[in-house]
């Protein structure tokens, strides 16, 4: 997903233009269609999207860390390769989502700076250590399984770039869940 060069703050509109934009927005939502980056949207909708998408992107990036720590300690070459693929997928998920946030005018560097400075949020599940190989299986099976339950509805998100990113992400999360389950069976 290539980020588009869009303004983060829409130009000032007349009250008539604002009302027409709101009516168009309401119609798109009522039709269960998608809002696209160049469509008018209420400021609160844009703000909520930016918060949700950036938090989700940060969670994908932070979520790589417990698994990346296990790449060198995985019990077989096959498991190392699978774990490297999963970590790479998670990085890609973060990039898809940062790109979606950029379509709303958010700067990727600012999002990363906020994450590093502790100003941004991410899923707290990743603050718990993965101390054993069984923990890696549990993360894959249970955490990714829960993520799938939460994320599948987002494939139908009203904001187009977010919904399209979620379709790609959910396909890969299913692979991650299956790999976690297989680890626990070993």
N, C-alpha and C positions, 0 to 999 in steps of 0.2 A: 504494500500500500504506500504509494508515494504521497507525502504530505503536500497539501496545497498551500500556496502562499495567500493566506486569508487574514483579514484584519481581526484582531481580538476584540475590538470595540466597534460595533457597527456605527455608521455615520448617523448623525442626528436626523431624525425623521420628523415630519410635520405630524400633528395629531391625526390627520386623515390617513397618512401613509402608515402610521403606527396601527391604527384601527384596521386598515386593510390587511396589514401583515398579520395581525392577530387573527383575523377572520380566516385567512389562508392557512395559518398554522392550525387553527381549530379544525378546519375542514380536513386537512391531511391526517391529523390524529383521529378524527371521527371515522375516516375511511380506513383506518388501520394501515395507512401507508407510512412512508418514511420521510423524515425531515432530512434534508441534505445540507452540506456546509454553507451553501450560498443562500439558503432559504432564511427568511426572517424567523427569529425565534425569541421568545421572551427572555429577558435577562436572567430570571431565576432558573429557567430551563437550562440555559447555557452554563450557569454557575454550577448547578447540580450535576450536569454531564461532566464538566471538568473535574469536579471533586471525585465522582465515581470512577471515571476512566483513569484518572491519574492514580488513585488508590489501587485500582485493579492492576495497572501497569507496574506500580511499585511492588505489589505482592508477587507478581510473576518474577520480577528480578530478584527480590529478596528470597523468594522460594527456591531459587537455584542453589543457594549457598549450602544448606544442609546436605543436599545431594552431591554437590560438587566436592565436598569434603570426603566423600566416600569413593570417589572414582579410583583412587590409588589403592583402596583397601577392599574393593569388591572381590568376591571369592573366586571369580573366574574371568578369563578374557571376554567371554560372551557377556557376562554381567557388566564388565567395565564398558564395553561397547554400547550396551543398552543404556547404561546410566549416562554416558557421554551424549548419546542421542537425546535423552530426556532433558538434560541440562541445556543442550542446544535448542531444543523445542521451547523450553521456558524462556530463554533469551529472546527467541523469535516472538513469543506471545507478548512479551513486554514491548518489543519494537512495534508490533501491530497496534498495540494500544496507545503507545506514545504517538504514533502517526495519527490515530483517530483524534487524540487530544489536540494535536497540531492543527487539524482541520478546523478547530474551534478558535484558533489563534493563540494557543498556549505554546510557549517556547520550551522545547525539549530540555535544553540546558538548564533553564530555570526549574523545571520539574525535578531534574536530577540533583541540582544544588539544594532544593528544598528537602529532598530525601536524605541526602548526606548530612545536612544541617539538623535533621530531626524535626523539621517543620511539617513534613508530609507523613501521612499514615499509610500503613500496609497491614495485611492480615497478621494478627498477633500469634497465630499458630506457628509461624516460622521462628519465633523467639525461643521455642523449646528445642533442646539439643537432640540430635539423632545419635545416640550412643552405641547402637548395635546395628548389625545388618538387618535384624528383624524390624528395627525402627524404620529402616528404608522401605521395607515391604509394607509396613503399616502406613507410612506416608503415602506411598503410591496407591494402595488399595483404598484406605479410608479417607485421607485428606483429598486426594484427587477425585475419589468417588463423590465426596460431599461437594467438591467444586463443580462437578458435572451437574449435580442436582440443582445447584444455584445458578449455573451459567447457561444451561440449555434454554431457559426462558429468555435470556438476553440475546439469543439468536434472532428474536423477533423484536429487538429494541426499536423504539421509534426513531432513533438517530441512526441513519444509514451506515456511516463508517463504523460505528460501534457494533451494530448487528452483524455486518459482514465480517468483521474481525472475529466475532464470537463464533461464527460458523466454523471458521478455520481452527480456532483454538479448541472447541469442543471435540472435533474429530481427533485431534492429537491427545487430548486428555483421556479419551477412552483407551488409547494405547497405553498410557501411563498407568491407568488403573489396573489394566490387565497384567502389566509387568509387576506391579506391586503385589497383586494376588499370587502370581507365580512364585515370587520370592518367599512368601509365607508358606507355600506348599513344599518348599525345598527342605 
